[in-house]
Amino acid sequence: MSFKDATLIEVDSAVHEAHIAFLSYKNFSGKKRAEFLRAIADEIEALGDELVKTAMSETALPEARIIGERGRTTGHCRMFADYIQEGSWVEARVDTALPDRAPAPKPDIRKKMTALGPVVVFGAANFPLAYSTAGGDTASALAAGCPVIVKAHPAHAKTSELVAGAILKAMSKTGMPKGVFQHLHGAGFEVGQALVKHPNTKAVGFTGSFAGGKALFDLANQRPVPIPVFAEMSSINPIVLLPNSLKKNFESTASMLAASMVLGVGQFCTNPGLILAVEDDGLNQFIKHLSGALSKSLPAEMLHPGIANNYVKRMAEALSQKGVKLEVQSEAESKVGDKNQGRPTLASAPASEFLKNPALAEEVFGPFSLIIRCKDMGELNSVVSHLHGQLTATIIGDEEEIAKASNITNTLIDRAGRLIINGVPTGVEVCPSQNHGGPFPATTDSRFTAVGTDAIKRFARPVSFQNFPDSLLPDELKNKNPLGIWRIVNGEMTQKGW
């Protein structure tokens, strides 16, 4: 089944309908929007095996991965439902008037977060459910009170269509206004560009390549009225191996990183693409064991031909750079032939070459990692300082050694959105304390996360209400506090009226 690209007239109509829906939807209570989000989760689950089989056929992902991703998607919807029904996300602040204050009276000022407006969400290639039609961008935007227009990713258009149908059913069952969710197809650039340029579009959510995200970011900033683009784009997720610990634990560390490298055929934004270590016997033993594990790892089919071809191309470019040595490439033969195969590969290069060649810091999306051999801790520090923005950074070592290398930790805090000790970056837990973002070029705005409850902050802005009569205030700011939410009133946290 193929889907026709939306016309420019259809794009204009979709964003216009989203704008009309916004005028009412933004004022719906948290409880009402929560009902909608829970209904979306229910309807996605009601698709049953049809959704799982369709996603598997379009992406070559295994059944367990699709089922897990479905659970993450519905869990995200229900997490936001609970969050907005509880209400504290609006960050209500109340400062009552002091008319007798000298030398000037203090006015009554109250503030809350309010929805931005229609949001365009681009489906991601590598996550047909969790970062696509009903994924985290869509769920958090709907939770904030923003209508959503999704541009389906052509690599899993059927899956996207099924999920869109589930959302439309949820809209009908919960009485949502027409246009609060819409779904468009567009295999080329024209539809996406038109959506971003439309004057009624107020924000964009994107997960994908650096080239794609940067193009949307630039386009949004060329508009007469610029809008935010929250794009997750590129990360090589450096792993720092401290020498004393590596000498003791080279085998277990190699096993742990091998499993992370090949997970999902390396098609995660948190795949460990760069390994930094001091050159000594511990590193040599680590490379020997990691190479052994990868040589036995089966190559597997990647998500679609475009990703597979790009992996082969980018890997060849990396291996052709001066000083790069191929350590190992999987010798195992896949049982499913060689269609769009991602072959696990490990290479190494001296730090001196990494420091002067920007190409060695570019992402190779797939099961590929580059080891940077540093002559000593001083050079390791130089390499860490040379890194650009990342989603994650990892330090592997014992507590005492990490404490002595505090300058590395402090530098990585400036370079990454999430720091991990003695673990792997793959696996992004969905919880309130999660931060899935990072300095450019990992994302376009390091102040925000794409995962966890704080993702809602991307699609809301603060508004202050000065000297409003109580009857005209939003419910969250009224004296009687009819919603019972937590607020800061005259500097004190309270859940009560006054």
Secondary structure, DSSP 8 states (H G I E B T S, - for coil): -------HHHHHHHHHHHHHHHHHHTTS-HHHHHHHHHHHHHHHHHTHHHHHHHHHHHH---HHHHHHHHHHHHHHHHHHHHHHHH-GGG--EEE--BTT-SSS-B--EEEEEEE---EEEE--SS-TTTTSTTSHHHHHHHHHT--EEEE--GGGHHHHHHHHHHHHHHHHHHT--TTSEEEE--SSSHHHHHHHH-TT--EEEEES-HHHHHHHHHHHHTSSS---EEEE-----EEEE-HHHHHHHHHHHHHHHHHHHHGGGG-STT---EEEEE-SHHHHHHHHHHHHHHHTS--EE-SSHHHHHHHHHHHHHHHTSTT-EEEEE-----TTTTTTEE--EEEEEEHHHHHH-GGGGS---SSEEEEEEESSHHHHHHHHHH---EEEEEEES-HHHHHHTHHHHHHHHHHEEEEEESS-S-----STT-----TTTTBS-TT--SSSGGGGGGGEEEEEEES--GGGS-GGGSTT-TT---EEETTEEESS--
